[in-house]
Every structure is written in C-alpha cells, then in structure tokens.
C-alpha cells in the first residue's frame, strides 16, 4: 500500500521536532549537529531569535493578500536586494525552481520583445541542477532527472562545465542566453573558474546574449560574498535566488537588470503566493543580517578555519577521503568509498551531512556556525571516518 506521503524521497531514519542554532533535536531529545542546514537553506541556523520575532510579529498582522495588491514587505525586500546587487528589479517566488522558471521565461521574452522570437535556446552545462519542474529538468538535462517524464522540453543545449570553446561553438542564431551555477551544488560542489565566468560574460556581450546565473545554493553569503559571482567580478543579467534568502521560510527571487526584464510587463508572469507578507518579512531580516560586511567577513573566517581543518582530516583518512573542494561554507569532500557510507556513519555519530554528485559529501553548515560547534563537528566526522575504515578492514 502506498504511504500517505508520496514516497519520492529515500528518507534517513530520523525525525526532528526542534532546532537550536546548528542543532536538530528528535522527540526523545537526541541532538544532531547539522552540517547540511536544510541543503544550504538555514543560513542563520535553526530558530534564529531575530527571524522568529519577525515572523511572529508579521503573523499577528497579515499572512496573505495575493499580488493583486501592493505588498509593502515585498517592496522593502526588493529595495534591499536591488541596493546590494547588480539588479534593478526583482520577481518573488516560493522556491528556487520557480525562480529559475522566471529566469528562463524572462530570457526568452527579452528576444520576443525585441522582435527576435527565434532566439529562444539556452546553453546550459552538464551535471547542473536547476530544479524539478519540467522546464528546469530540461535545463539541467541529466538522464536521472529526465527519465520517465516524457519528451524533454526543447530549447536547451548542454556543454561540458568549464569548457569555453564548447560553449562558444554551441552559439548560433537561435541562442538567447547562457545559464550557469557559479558553483555546481548537486553536481558535487564544483566551482567555476573566474576565467571561465569572465569568458562567458565576454561571449554574451559579443553575441548579444543574456547571462543567467543560478545562485540558489551558492548565494546568500555561502561563498563568503553575498553572491558567489562577486568573487570573479562578473555580473549576470538575470539571477535566480532561493534557499538561504528565507533562512528556512520558503522564498525565492528572480533578479534582473532593467534591460533584461524589458519584456516582462503586466500579465506575462505571476504567482499567487510569491512574495507574500510572511515570506518577505523574514527575507528582509535575513538580508539585513547576511549582507552586512562584518557578517560576511565572519563567514570567510569560519570558512578558512573549517577548510584547513577538513583538509587535515582528509589527509588523516586516505582510505575514506580523496580530496576536497569548494568555496566559503560550501565545501565538498570527495570520497573513495561510497559517499552514502560516510553520510550513514555520520548519522551514527549524530552528525548530518548531505550527499552530492561525483561521490561527494557536502558540508553546508549554518553561516554563523560557532567555533565550538565546528570543533565538535570535526570530531564527529573524524569518528565517522574511523568507523568506515573499521568496516573496510572487517570486510577484507
């Protein structure tokens, strides 16, 4: 018999009822140190006091009106994002996939608006992940995402990540945009080289294309800058944001320049819940905290310390770990054993990590991870690695 909750997830055997900072707590009081942060969502940890107060205050006044009317909190958050980024305008959504759908529609609408409707194709990269809608799985193009869902939506060309020559060769008279994650998340924590991002920007400028960046996982301070593309000095024309922007409350956004958004007039796009008073109240509080240069400096400090210690841990367990990579507090450890073995060994130590592509375990802690919690996390990961080594020896 099928369960009441559709069984589309291979869930771990834990169930949490409470969160405190970097910790998740089960009903029996068992405490787990969370290095996954809801897959890069809880950027300020669980039950952050300031976010809780903002949510309570808004909930006592107004939850929802729809976008038939002006939403003051939406304007406040949009103004903050415009002030802090390349963007001139923002469309709010409930999720990252919806933010990506808006970005894809906006790029295509731009060329239709300029009497070039034939220019609708988007160049994207292999091993990417942009969401689970029919449009975003077509944008990613992976067989694992597409299999069983009928004909793939047309309009996407896929080239190897990091290959500028292949990207250039894929441009033709039908090309509208290039879409990239500055750091591939689900694909295994793979950062794009600065030179590659600069090359993409140059190709877009040369051929009149729009550059779309998916910063759903790598954005909102995770790299040590508010958005990861800032490290390269390259700016997109359109950017999808979600996950961390709500600090745990469902919220996404599509940011764009005035030029890129020129075709998005009244009636071309919409959302019933997107940017509702609750979500944007919390989002504004998150941006106030995370966009503060002092906070981002703290992220860089923590990231440097964590990476150095993780590199030592990787070196100490050569049977289990191969190498590590990433930026800021978006780190990946490449495993020599199945990454799920390491994740499960972590569960036994009450430590939560996230598996990713290319046999990686993702380390995505809250951006305000304390030094004490960092030390405890490293100790637990060390013990998990020892347990995996013991299992290897027992099997030989």
VMD Tcl script that draws the C-alpha trace (Angstrom):
set ca {
  {0.00 0.00 0.00}
  {1.32 3.41 -0.91}
  {2.03 5.62 2.12}
  {0.01 8.78 2.74}
  {3.11 10.84 1.93}
  {4.13 10.13 -1.67}
  {7.34 8.07 -1.42}
  {9.56 10.17 -3.68}
  {12.30 10.57 -1.05}
  {14.73 7.99 0.34}
  {14.50 9.46 3.82}
  {17.03 8.89 6.59}
  {15.61 7.28 9.74}
  {15.46 10.47 11.81}
  {12.58 12.77 12.65}
  {13.20 16.19 14.16}
  {10.83 18.26 16.24}
  {13.02 21.17 17.31}
  {16.04 23.14 16.16}
  {18.51 25.31 18.04}
  {21.28 27.05 16.11}
  {23.36 24.34 14.44}
  {21.48 21.52 16.17}
  {18.41 19.45 15.34}
  {16.56 17.57 18.09}
  {14.37 14.46 17.94}
  {11.34 13.87 20.15}
  {13.39 11.72 22.53}
  {15.91 14.54 23.00}
  {18.61 13.12 20.71}
  {20.67 16.02 19.33}
  {22.25 16.04 15.86}
  {24.86 18.54 14.69}
  {23.62 19.84 11.37}
  {26.23 20.43 8.65}
  {23.56 20.37 5.95}
  {21.43 23.32 7.05}
  {18.42 22.01 5.15}
  {20.58 21.80 1.99}
  {22.06 25.30 2.34}
  {18.76 26.84 3.48}
  {19.14 27.61 7.20}
  {21.91 30.18 6.73}
  {21.37 31.53 10.26}
  {20.76 28.15 11.84}
  {17.53 26.89 13.36}
  {15.10 29.14 15.24}
  {17.26 32.25 14.94}
  {15.77 34.64 17.54}
  {15.57 37.64 15.22}
  {13.83 35.68 12.47}
  {11.43 34.13 14.96}
  {10.44 37.57 16.27}
  {9.95 38.98 12.78}
  {7.80 36.02 11.75}
  {5.69 36.22 14.91}
  {5.12 39.95 14.50}
  {4.08 39.59 10.86}
  {1.87 36.56 11.57}
  {-0.13 38.59 14.07}
  {-0.92 41.17 11.39}
  {-1.20 39.75 7.87}
  {-0.31 36.47 6.17}
  {-1.55 36.71 2.61}
  {-3.26 39.08 0.20}
  {-2.09 37.88 -3.25}
  {-0.26 40.01 -5.78}
  {-3.47 41.71 -6.85}
  {-2.42 44.39 -4.37}
  {0.75 46.14 -3.28}
  {2.71 44.26 -0.60}
  {4.83 46.68 1.46}
  {7.22 43.99 2.75}
  {7.84 42.90 -0.83}
  {8.87 46.42 -1.77}
  {11.19 46.63 1.25}
  {12.95 43.38 0.36}
  {13.16 44.25 -3.34}
  {14.77 47.59 -2.48}
  {17.33 45.84 -0.26}
  {18.22 43.33 -2.99}
  {18.49 46.00 -5.66}
  {20.72 48.09 -3.40}
  {23.00 45.12 -2.66}
  {23.32 43.62 -6.17}
  {23.60 44.26 -9.90}
  {19.82 44.08 -10.26}
  {17.27 46.79 -10.98}
  {14.16 44.69 -10.37}
  {13.01 41.53 -8.56}
  {10.22 38.98 -9.03}
  {9.42 36.93 -5.91}
  {8.63 33.23 -5.91}
  {8.15 30.40 -3.40}
  {11.10 28.25 -4.49}
  {14.28 28.02 -6.49}
  {12.66 26.10 -9.32}
  {10.09 28.87 -9.72}
  {12.85 31.48 -9.68}
  {14.58 29.55 -12.46}
  {11.36 29.27 -14.46}
  {11.03 33.04 -14.25}
  {14.64 33.46 -15.39}
  {14.12 31.17 -18.39}
  {10.88 32.90 -19.38}
  {12.46 36.33 -18.96}
  {15.38 35.48 -21.26}
  {13.07 34.18 -23.96}
  {10.66 37.08 -23.57}
  {13.51 39.54 -23.95}
  {14.17 38.42 -27.53}
  {10.50 38.14 -28.41}
  {10.08 41.68 -27.08}
  {12.84 42.76 -29.46}
  {11.22 41.02 -32.44}
  {13.60 38.04 -32.40}
  {11.32 35.20 -31.23}
  {13.54 32.65 -32.96}
  {16.19 33.31 -30.31}
  {14.87 31.10 -27.53}
  {17.57 28.49 -26.98}
  {19.62 28.48 -23.77}
  {23.08 26.97 -23.40}
  {23.44 25.15 -20.09}
  {26.03 22.86 -18.52}
  {26.27 19.17 -17.82}
  {25.97 17.99 -14.21}
  {23.92 21.08 -13.34}
  {20.81 21.17 -11.20}
  {18.18 23.89 -11.55}
  {15.04 22.39 -10.00}
  {12.41 19.70 -10.54}
  {9.87 21.28 -12.88}
  {9.66 20.09 -16.48}
  {11.42 23.27 -17.57}
  {14.24 23.11 -15.05}
  {14.97 19.40 -15.54}
  {15.25 20.13 -19.26}
  {17.63 22.96 -18.41}
  {19.82 20.57 -16.41}
  {19.48 17.79 -18.96}
  {20.61 14.85 -16.84}
  {19.11 11.43 -17.58}
  {18.46 10.81 -13.89}
  {16.19 13.87 -13.76}
  {14.52 13.38 -17.15}
  {13.89 9.63 -17.29}
  {10.23 8.65 -17.32}
  {8.78 12.12 -17.73}
  {8.06 12.03 -21.42}
  {9.53 14.20 -24.16}
  {12.17 16.62 -22.97}
  {11.15 20.23 -23.36}
  {13.13 21.74 -26.23}
  {15.23 24.85 -26.12}
  {18.36 23.79 -24.24}
  {21.84 22.84 -25.43}
  {24.24 21.20 -22.98}
  {28.02 21.53 -22.98}
  {30.75 20.48 -20.52}
  {31.10 22.66 -17.43}
  {34.18 24.84 -17.69}
  {34.65 24.35 -21.45}
  {34.62 27.82 -23.01}
  {35.43 26.57 -26.51}
  {32.46 24.18 -26.47}
  {30.22 26.98 -25.20}
  {31.32 29.28 -27.99}
  {30.79 26.55 -30.59}
  {27.22 26.00 -29.35}
  {26.15 29.60 -30.01}
  {24.04 30.07 -33.12}
  {21.28 32.30 -34.46}
  {18.76 30.68 -32.08}
  {20.73 31.28 -28.88}
  {19.19 33.59 -26.27}
  {21.23 33.02 -23.13}
  {23.84 31.09 -21.21}
  {22.80 29.58 -17.87}
  {25.30 28.60 -15.18}
  {25.67 27.86 -11.47}
  {28.83 29.71 -10.33}
  {29.31 26.71 -8.03}
  {27.58 23.48 -9.02}
  {25.93 22.19 -5.86}
  {24.07 18.94 -6.56}
  {26.74 18.24 -9.17}
  {29.39 17.84 -6.47}
  {30.45 21.30 -5.20}
  {32.34 22.29 -8.35}
  {33.27 25.99 -8.55}
  {33.57 27.67 -11.93}
  {36.96 29.23 -12.57}
  {36.97 33.03 -12.61}
  {38.42 32.99 -16.13}
  {35.54 30.78 -17.31}
  {32.89 33.12 -15.89}
  {34.68 36.09 -17.46}
  {34.78 34.22 -20.76}
  {31.04 33.57 -20.59}
  {30.36 37.23 -19.91}
  {32.51 38.17 -22.91}
  {30.67 35.69 -25.15}
  {27.32 37.09 -24.05}
  {28.45 40.64 -24.73}
  {29.91 39.71 -28.10}
  {26.82 37.86 -29.31}
  {24.13 39.90 -27.59}
  {23.13 37.07 -25.24}
  {21.85 37.22 -21.68}
  {23.89 35.65 -18.89}
  {21.74 33.83 -16.32}
  {23.21 32.71 -13.03}
  {21.64 30.16 -10.71}
  {22.74 31.15 -7.20}
  {20.03 29.17 -5.45}
  {22.53 27.08 -3.47}
  {25.74 29.13 -3.65}
  {24.18 32.53 -2.95}
  {23.15 34.44 0.17}
  {26.57 34.58 1.79}
  {27.52 30.92 1.42}
  {30.67 31.71 -0.58}
  {31.80 34.50 1.75}
  {30.35 37.16 -0.53}
  {26.64 37.90 -0.73}
  {26.64 36.12 -4.11}
  {29.32 33.80 -5.43}
  {29.72 35.56 -8.79}
  {31.08 38.60 -6.96}
  {34.44 36.84 -6.47}
  {35.01 36.83 -10.25}
  {33.98 40.44 -10.82}
  {31.42 39.17 -13.36}
  {27.78 40.20 -13.15}
  {24.82 38.38 -14.72}
  {21.81 39.88 -16.46}
  {19.39 37.58 -14.62}
  {19.89 35.62 -11.40}
  {17.80 33.02 -9.57}
  {17.96 33.02 -5.77}
  {16.20 30.90 -3.14}
  {17.20 28.58 -0.27}
  {19.12 30.89 2.08}
  {17.15 34.03 1.26}
  {14.31 32.93 3.55}
  {16.51 31.43 6.25}
  {14.17 28.41 6.30}
  {10.94 30.11 5.24}
  {10.01 29.24 1.62}
  {11.10 32.13 -0.57}
  {12.76 32.61 -3.93}
  {13.53 35.53 -6.21}
  {14.48 36.27 -9.79}
  {16.71 39.35 -10.00}
  {17.36 41.17 -13.26}
  {18.66 44.29 -14.90}
  {16.17 46.72 -16.40}
  {17.39 45.74 -19.87}
  {16.88 42.00 -19.34}
  {13.43 42.47 -17.83}
  {12.16 44.75 -20.58}
  {9.57 42.29 -21.89}
  {8.12 41.31 -18.52}
  {5.10 43.59 -18.44}
  {1.78 43.10 -16.61}
  {0.26 39.72 -17.36}
  {3.43 37.99 -18.59}
  {4.16 36.20 -15.31}
  {2.65 35.74 -11.88}
  {2.42 33.86 -8.60}
  {-0.36 33.51 -6.06}
  {1.87 33.16 -3.00}
  {5.17 34.54 -4.29}
  {6.49 37.39 -2.14}
  {3.68 37.19 0.41}
  {3.88 39.32 3.57}
  {5.19 36.49 5.78}
  {7.96 35.38 3.42}
  {9.21 38.84 2.55}
  {9.22 39.99 6.18}
  {11.57 37.11 7.03}
  {13.59 37.61 3.84}
  {14.20 41.26 4.64}
  {15.51 40.29 8.08}
  {17.80 37.66 6.55}
  {19.23 40.15 4.05}
  {19.82 42.72 6.80}
  {21.98 40.20 8.65}
  {23.72 38.35 5.84}
  {24.52 41.34 3.62}
  {26.37 43.09 6.45}
  {30.09 43.18 5.50}
  {31.04 42.27 9.07}
  {28.87 39.13 8.89}
  {30.41 38.15 5.54}
  {33.89 38.68 6.98}
  {32.90 36.22 9.70}
  {31.80 33.70 7.09}
  {35.19 33.98 5.39}
  {36.99 33.50 8.71}
  {34.94 30.43 9.60}
  {35.32 29.05 6.08}
  {39.10 29.39 6.20}
  {39.32 27.66 9.57}
  {36.91 24.88 8.61}
  {38.61 24.19 5.29}
  {42.05 23.99 6.87}
  {40.85 21.51 9.47}
  {38.89 19.46 6.95}
  {41.96 19.19 4.73}
  {43.83 17.77 7.70}
  {41.02 15.31 8.33}
  {41.02 14.25 4.67}
  {44.77 13.64 4.83}
  {44.34 11.59 8.02}
  {41.89 9.16 6.39}
  {43.30 8.26 2.95}
  {41.21 5.08 2.75}
  {37.99 7.07 3.03}
  {38.66 10.51 1.55}
  {40.33 11.62 -1.66}
  {40.28 15.41 -1.69}
  {38.14 18.44 -1.01}
  {36.95 21.48 -2.89}
  {34.50 24.35 -2.76}
  {34.28 27.96 -1.67}
  {33.31 29.59 1.60}
  {31.00 27.39 3.64}
  {30.01 25.40 0.56}
  {32.52 22.58 0.76}
  {32.67 19.11 -0.73}
  {34.76 16.14 0.34}
  {35.39 13.66 -2.46}
  {35.16 10.12 -1.07}
  {36.99 6.95 -2.07}
  {34.21 4.83 -0.59}
  {30.53 5.38 -1.47}
  {29.61 8.80 -0.13}
  {26.44 7.36 1.37}
  {28.60 5.14 3.60}
  {30.19 8.26 5.08}
  {26.85 10.03 5.46}
  {25.40 6.99 7.28}
  {28.47 6.73 9.53}
  {27.86 10.36 10.37}
  {24.30 9.55 11.42}
  {25.71 7.08 13.95}
  {27.75 9.97 15.37}
  {24.68 12.23 15.27}
  {26.22 14.34 12.53}
  {24.30 15.41 9.40}
  {25.98 15.90 6.02}
  {24.49 15.87 2.51}
  {25.49 13.55 -0.35}
  {26.18 15.12 -3.74}
  {27.32 14.27 -7.25}
  {30.78 12.91 -8.10}
  {30.79 10.88 -4.86}
  {30.99 13.97 -2.67}
  {29.64 14.69 0.78}
  {28.53 18.28 1.04}
  {29.43 20.39 4.07}
  {26.86 23.22 4.17}
  {26.66 24.43 7.78}
  {24.83 27.50 9.02}
  {26.87 30.58 8.17}
  {27.02 31.52 11.86}
  {28.45 28.14 12.93}
  {30.19 28.64 16.29}
  {33.82 27.68 16.87}
  {32.73 25.14 19.48}
  {30.23 23.53 17.11}
  {32.85 23.48 14.36}
  {35.26 21.62 16.63}
  {32.54 19.18 17.66}
  {31.57 18.60 14.02}
  {35.16 17.81 13.07}
  {35.49 15.36 15.96}
  {32.30 13.57 14.92}
  {33.32 13.43 11.27}
  {36.68 12.02 12.33}
  {34.94 9.28 14.32}
  {32.64 8.56 11.36}
  {35.68 8.14 9.10}
  {37.28 5.76 11.62}
  {34.07 3.70 11.63}
  {34.18 3.47 7.84}
  {37.84 2.40 8.00}
  {36.97 -0.27 10.54}
  {34.23 -1.57 8.25}
  {36.69 -1.71 5.34}
  {39.17 -3.70 7.43}
  {36.44 -6.06 8.68}
  {35.40 -6.80 5.10}
  {38.94 -7.69 3.95}
}
mol new
graphics top color blue
foreach p $ca { graphics top sphere $p radius 0.5 }
foreach p [lrange $ca 0 end-1] q [lrange $ca 1 end] { graphics top cylinder $p $q radius 0.2 }
display resetview
